Amino acid sequence: MAFVAFGLSALSCIYVLFPRTVAQRSLSAPDVYEVLVSADADLAEAHRQLVYWIQDAYVQNSQVLKELFRAFRIACIALALEVAFWVAGLGLH
């Protein structure tokens, strides 16, 4: 059972640490500028569009973080089970 818990913990850790491009870390300033200039947006409209773009990025990133936190919890629980199984196994011998 300890080996199964180890495998689950290892796979969960790899899932958390594996590079992914889904999370949006920033807005591209040149892209924002080009969109706003081409739309002939005034300052109020620029603020409005930026607010919606930032909110969309936040929602997308929060979904990615929820998955990563779930995998991290699984890894922590599996690690605790692994230690418990090893201690129990050593105690029986």
MODELLER restraints for C-alpha pairs under 7 A, 6 or more apart:
rsr = mdl.restraints
at = mdl.atoms
rsr.add(forms.Gaussian(group=physical.xy_distance, feature=features.Distance(at['CA:1:A'], at['CA:85:A']), mean=6.70, stdev=0.5))
rsr.add(forms.Gaussian(group=physical.xy_distance, feature=features.Distance(at['CA:2:A'], at['CA:82:A']), mean=4.58, stdev=0.5))
rsr.add(forms.Gaussian(group=physical.xy_distance, feature=features.Distance(at['CA:2:A'], at['CA:85:A']), mean=5.26, stdev=0.5))
rsr.add(forms.Gaussian(group=physical.xy_distance, feature=features.Distance(at['CA:2:A'], at['CA:86:A']), mean=6.13, stdev=0.5))
rsr.add(forms.Gaussian(group=physical.xy_distance, feature=features.Distance(at['CA:5:A'], at['CA:78:A']), mean=4.98, stdev=0.5))
rsr.add(forms.Gaussian(group=physical.xy_distance, feature=features.Distance(at['CA:5:A'], at['CA:79:A']), mean=6.58, stdev=0.5))
rsr.add(forms.Gaussian(group=physical.xy_distance, feature=features.Distance(at['CA:5:A'], at['CA:81:A']), mean=6.33, stdev=0.5))
rsr.add(forms.Gaussian(group=physical.xy_distance, feature=features.Distance(at['CA:5:A'], at['CA:82:A']), mean=5.10, stdev=0.5))
rsr.add(forms.Gaussian(group=physical.xy_distance, feature=features.Distance(at['CA:6:A'], at['CA:78:A']), mean=6.73, stdev=0.5))
rsr.add(forms.Gaussian(group=physical.xy_distance, feature=features.Distance(at['CA:6:A'], at['CA:79:A']), mean=6.53, stdev=0.5))
rsr.add(forms.Gaussian(group=physical.xy_distance, feature=features.Distance(at['CA:6:A'], at['CA:82:A']), mean=5.91, stdev=0.5))
rsr.add(forms.Gaussian(group=physical.xy_distance, feature=features.Distance(at['CA:8:A'], at['CA:75:A']), mean=6.78, stdev=0.5))
rsr.add(forms.Gaussian(group=physical.xy_distance, feature=features.Distance(at['CA:8:A'], at['CA:78:A']), mean=6.25, stdev=0.5))
rsr.add(forms.Gaussian(group=physical.xy_distance, feature=features.Distance(at['CA:9:A'], at['CA:75:A']), mean=4.22, stdev=0.5))
rsr.add(forms.Gaussian(group=physical.xy_distance, feature=features.Distance(at['CA:9:A'], at['CA:78:A']), mean=5.12, stdev=0.5))
rsr.add(forms.Gaussian(group=physical.xy_distance, feature=features.Distance(at['CA:9:A'], at['CA:79:A']), mean=5.76, stdev=0.5))
rsr.add(forms.Gaussian(group=physical.xy_distance, feature=features.Distance(at['CA:12:A'], at['CA:71:A']), mean=5.39, stdev=0.5))
rsr.add(forms.Gaussian(group=physical.xy_distance, feature=features.Distance(at['CA:12:A'], at['CA:72:A']), mean=6.54, stdev=0.5))
rsr.add(forms.Gaussian(group=physical.xy_distance, feature=features.Distance(at['CA:12:A'], at['CA:74:A']), mean=6.70, stdev=0.5))
rsr.add(forms.Gaussian(group=physical.xy_distance, feature=features.Distance(at['CA:12:A'], at['CA:75:A']), mean=5.23, stdev=0.5))
rsr.add(forms.Gaussian(group=physical.xy_distance, feature=features.Distance(at['CA:13:A'], at['CA:72:A']), mean=6.70, stdev=0.5))
rsr.add(forms.Gaussian(group=physical.xy_distance, feature=features.Distance(at['CA:13:A'], at['CA:75:A']), mean=6.16, stdev=0.5))
rsr.add(forms.Gaussian(group=physical.xy_distance, feature=features.Distance(at['CA:16:A'], at['CA:68:A']), mean=5.51, stdev=0.5))
rsr.add(forms.Gaussian(group=physical.xy_distance, feature=features.Distance(at['CA:16:A'], at['CA:71:A']), mean=6.48, stdev=0.5))
rsr.add(forms.Gaussian(group=physical.xy_distance, feature=features.Distance(at['CA:16:A'], at['CA:72:A']), mean=6.65, stdev=0.5))
rsr.add(forms.Gaussian(group=physical.xy_distance, feature=features.Distance(at['CA:23:A'], at['CA:61:A']), mean=5.22, stdev=0.5))
rsr.add(forms.Gaussian(group=physical.xy_distance, feature=features.Distance(at['CA:23:A'], at['CA:64:A']), mean=6.64, stdev=0.5))
rsr.add(forms.Gaussian(group=physical.xy_distance, feature=features.Distance(at['CA:24:A'], at['CA:57:A']), mean=6.18, stdev=0.5))
rsr.add(forms.Gaussian(group=physical.xy_distance, feature=features.Distance(at['CA:24:A'], at['CA:61:A']), mean=6.54, stdev=0.5))
rsr.add(forms.Gaussian(group=physical.xy_distance, feature=features.Distance(at['CA:36:A'], at['CA:46:A']), mean=6.43, stdev=0.5))
